[in-house]
Amino acid sequence: MDIEQAYDKIYRYCWQRLRDRHLAEDAAQETFARTLAAGADGGGKRDLRYLYAVARNLCTDEYRRPKPQSLPPDLPAPEGRDGPLTALALRQALDSLSAEEQELVLMRYVNQEPVSLIASFFGMSRFAVYRRTAAALEKLRRALEEES
């Protein structure tokens, strides 16, 4: 994996955690700066786990700083006539998940990371990743059904 692909994944991860384009850009850039300073090249699977760990810590630090949060104006909306309503319902459903469940869904389905990488990142078995991801998707489904 090249650095551009890794950057895209880390940026999406940071955006999902921080929900602010500028903060996500800053966190992603800082992640790569720290990774390169530590001597990793940001390419291999080991380095990708390291990138996620650094990004997670930076996002946690940023999240701990008190500031108001709202939906960003550049929230991507799905195609179709009810795009904004669907996007809002999906955002509310995602907010009903725990932080770990949100990370699992993002890493598995948005960034399309392999289960083995997610399992090593969270320090759990592959079976646990499958089980927790399935439970998170079920929670999402129920939350979306309640909205409609």
Protein Blocks (a to p, Z undefined) as FASTA:
>chain_A
ZZklmmmmmmmmmmmmnopaklmmmmmmmmmmmmmmnopahlammlmmmmmmmmmmmmmm
mmmpgcdddddfklccdedjklmmmmmmmmmmmmmpcfklmmmmmmmmmnopafklmmmm
nopafklmmmmmmmmmmmmmmmmmmmZZ
